[in-house]
Amino acid sequence: MAAFTTQNITRAGVTPTYSAVSASDTFTPGQFTFVHVKNAGASPDTVGIQVLQGDPPGLTISDLSVSVTNAQERMIGPFPSQFFADPTLGTGVITHGFTTSVTAGFFNVAQP
């Protein structure tokens, strides 16, 4: 398990970095945070993101499951902290069903 660092995208841009994924990793959720998953492997990767806090009254927030097929990429999010952050640790959890040749980067669209 690794803790991903969120990279800020500003108007000046960002040089993105991507890291190999594990079956389960952590990240810091935020209102403008998303993940870019790149699957260069030969099998699909099922990406899961858990809702770690209860649903607000009158609204159901479901756990997320997205298939990133082989040789494809997906940008997934946003992940507001009030739903996706563990109430004690403040981190979110992302899981991967396939990890060979799969990389990811977490990004935050920064306010000017």
PLY file of the C-alpha trace (Angstrom):
ply
format ascii 1.0
element vertex 112
property float x
property float y
property float z
element edge 111
property int vertex1
property int vertex2
end_header
0.00 0.00 0.00
1.28 3.42 -0.96
0.13 6.93 -0.12
-0.27 8.98 -3.28
0.66 12.67 -3.21
-1.87 14.97 -4.85
-0.42 17.22 -7.56
-1.87 20.70 -8.02
-2.87 21.81 -11.50
-2.58 25.57 -11.82
-3.07 27.92 -14.74
0.68 27.64 -15.32
0.26 23.87 -15.70
1.79 20.83 -14.05
4.33 18.26 -15.15
2.45 15.15 -14.03
4.09 12.21 -12.32
2.62 8.73 -12.19
3.41 5.88 -9.81
2.83 2.15 -9.92
-0.35 1.11 -8.13
-0.88 -1.52 -5.45
-3.98 -3.57 -4.79
-4.90 -0.87 -2.25
-3.52 2.67 -1.93
-4.46 5.85 -0.09
-4.92 9.45 -1.23
-6.12 12.78 0.15
-9.66 13.47 -1.09
-10.82 16.97 -1.95
-13.56 18.84 -3.75
-11.45 19.21 -6.91
-9.38 15.99 -6.62
-9.39 13.32 -9.32
-7.26 10.32 -10.31
-5.79 9.58 -13.73
-5.32 5.81 -14.14
-3.20 4.47 -17.02
-3.43 0.77 -17.81
-0.60 -0.40 -20.08
-1.21 -4.02 -19.09
-2.92 -6.87 -20.90
-5.99 -7.15 -18.64
-8.68 -4.73 -17.44
-8.20 -2.99 -14.08
-11.31 -2.55 -11.95
-10.73 0.61 -9.92
-12.70 0.93 -6.70
-13.14 3.99 -4.49
-15.01 3.60 -1.23
-17.39 6.06 0.36
-15.94 6.15 3.89
-18.48 8.46 5.52
-22.22 8.05 5.82
-24.66 9.44 3.31
-26.14 12.86 4.07
-29.90 12.94 4.68
-31.83 12.42 1.45
-28.76 11.57 -0.68
-27.18 8.22 -1.46
-23.50 8.20 -2.42
-22.41 4.81 -3.76
-18.98 3.23 -3.77
-17.39 3.73 -7.18
-16.26 0.97 -9.53
-14.71 1.86 -12.91
-13.20 -0.52 -15.44
-10.00 0.72 -17.07
-9.62 -1.68 -19.97
-6.22 -2.82 -21.18
-4.23 -0.16 -23.06
-6.68 2.56 -21.94
-6.74 5.49 -19.50
-9.47 7.00 -17.31
-9.77 10.22 -15.33
-12.06 9.55 -12.37
-13.44 11.96 -9.78
-13.92 14.32 -8.05
-13.70 12.90 -4.53
-15.10 15.40 -1.99
-13.60 14.76 1.43
-16.98 14.83 3.20
-17.79 11.52 1.47
-14.51 9.85 0.53
-12.21 10.67 3.49
-11.94 8.38 6.48
-13.32 10.44 9.40
-10.32 9.58 11.60
-7.41 9.45 9.14
-8.59 11.98 6.55
-7.49 9.70 3.69
-9.39 7.90 0.95
-8.81 4.37 -0.31
-8.42 3.31 -3.94
-8.25 -0.36 -4.93
-7.13 -2.02 -8.15
-8.16 -5.44 -9.44
-5.17 -5.57 -11.81
-1.82 -3.91 -11.06
0.68 -5.10 -13.69
1.76 -2.08 -15.79
-0.89 0.14 -14.18
0.11 3.62 -12.98
-1.87 6.47 -11.47
-1.56 10.09 -10.46
-3.84 12.15 -8.22
-4.50 15.74 -9.20
-6.23 18.75 -7.72
-7.51 21.61 -9.84
-6.14 24.51 -7.77
-7.96 27.78 -7.29
-6.19 30.81 -8.80
0 1
1 2
2 3
3 4
4 5
5 6
6 7
7 8
8 9
9 10
10 11
11 12
12 13
13 14
14 15
15 16
16 17
17 18
18 19
19 20
20 21
21 22
22 23
23 24
24 25
25 26
26 27
27 28
28 29
29 30
30 31
31 32
32 33
33 34
34 35
35 36
36 37
37 38
38 39
39 40
40 41
41 42
42 43
43 44
44 45
45 46
46 47
47 48
48 49
49 50
50 51
51 52
52 53
53 54
54 55
55 56
56 57
57 58
58 59
59 60
60 61
61 62
62 63
63 64
64 65
65 66
66 67
67 68
68 69
69 70
70 71
71 72
72 73
73 74
74 75
75 76
76 77
77 78
78 79
79 80
80 81
81 82
82 83
83 84
84 85
85 86
86 87
87 88
88 89
89 90
90 91
91 92
92 93
93 94
94 95
95 96
96 97
97 98
98 99
99 100
100 101
101 102
102 103
103 104
104 105
105 106
106 107
107 108
108 109
109 110
110 111
